[in-house]
Amino acid sequence: MSITPFLWFDTQAEDAAKFYCSVFKNAKIKGSTPGPDGRPMTVEFELDGQEFVALNGGPSRKFNEATSFVVTCRDQSEIDYYWTKLTDDGGEESMCGWLKDKYGLSWQVVPKGLGDMLRSPAAIQAMMKMRKFDIAVLKAA
């Protein structure tokens, strides 16, 4: 069995798929289906082995925080990389590792082993003050 997230865009499905494939190193566009105007109606792409479909569905649906994706990072440099790439060109930072990309899709960029780092009240308090996670601060707390 496989589950494929289906992402609804107004008219930016192809641009979004290209953007996500530029952010993630192990990524590729797998194909598309044409719409009535000749532009892609759907674009199939893969990020680190996870398949997605982007749909040009029109302006009636918008992303909100109820749908999000988590990027688990090996180290601080990886956190910094994904944080910068996903907030570039109109993205928005939020708290506790959360952000929205330029299309309004929510992501949380977290260090591997975050649960172990948050075993103390001091670490949780430190996390609650962060936008982008700082591994050194979490470990010191």
N, C-alpha and C positions, 0 to 999 in steps of 0.2 A: 504494500500500500504506500502511496505517496500523497502528501498534502502540499499543494502549491498555493502560496499567497497570491492573490489577485489584487492588484493595486489600481484604483480608479483615478485617472487624471482627466482634466478637461480636454486639452489637445496636446499635452506634452509627453505622452507615453514614450515615444522614441527618444526624445531628449533626456528624459529621466533614466531610461534604461542605459543610455550611453554614459550619463553622469555616474550612476552607481557602478558600472563596469570600469570606469576610470578610477574610482575610489578604492575598490577592492582588487587586490593583486591577482587573485585566482578567480577571474570572472570572464564571461563571454556572452555575447548576443547569440541566441540560438536560432532565431527566425522571427518572422512576422506574418500577419495576415492583412491583406489590403482592405481598406474601407471603401465606401462608395465614391469618395473623392480621390482615390488613388493613394492617399497617405496611409500609413499603417493604422489599422484599427486596434490590433494587439501586437505586442512585442514580447517574445519569450526571451528571458535571460537567466543567467545562473551566477550566483555569488557564493564562492567557497563551497560549491556542491549543492547549495539550496536553489531550487528552481523558483522563478517568479514569472508572473505575467503582468504586463502593464497594459491598461486599456484606455483608449481615448473614448471616454464615456460621456463627455460633456460637463458643463459646470454645475450640475445639480447635486453633486456629492463632493464633500471636502474631507480631508483627513482630520482626525482629532486624536487626543492622547489615548483614547481607548484602544487604539491599534498602534503597536510599537514593536521595534526590533532591538535586541541587545547584541552588542559587539563585545565579546570577551577578548581582552588583550593580554599578551604575555608580559609586557613591561611598560614603563612610563613613556618611552618613545613611541610605542604603538598607540597608546592612549592619545598622545599629543597629535600624532598623524591623523587618526580617524576624527578626532575632535575638530581639527583645523579643516580637513577636507569636507566634512559633513556640514559645518557651519559657514563655509565659504559662500560668497555670492548671494547673500540674503538669508542664510540660516539664522536661527536664534538659539542662544544659550539659555539653559534653565538651571535648576538646582539638582544636586545629587547625581551628576553624570548624565542628566537628560538634556536633549537638544532637539530642535526641529531643523530639518534640512530646508533648502530653498523651495521645495515643493510642499512643505508643511507636514512631512512624514516624521514621526517621533522615533528617536533612537536613544538608547542608553549605552554609553561607552564605559565599560567597567574593567577593572583589573581581574585577572584570573585569581581565584581564591578570595574574592571579596567577602564572602560569608565568614571565613576564618578571621579576616582582618577586623570584622565588626563584632567581635565577641565582648568588647568592653564598652561601657557607657561613654567613656572618653572618646573612643573611636567613632561611635555613632554621633556624638556631638560634633566632632570634627567633620564628619561626612555631611552633616546637615548644613554646614556653612560653605560647602564647596559647590562650585559649578562643575568644572572639570575635575575628575578625581586626581589626587596627588598621593601616589602610593607611599612615599616617604613619610608624609604627614600622618596617613592612616596607620602605618606600622609603628610610628613613634608614639601615637596615642594609645 
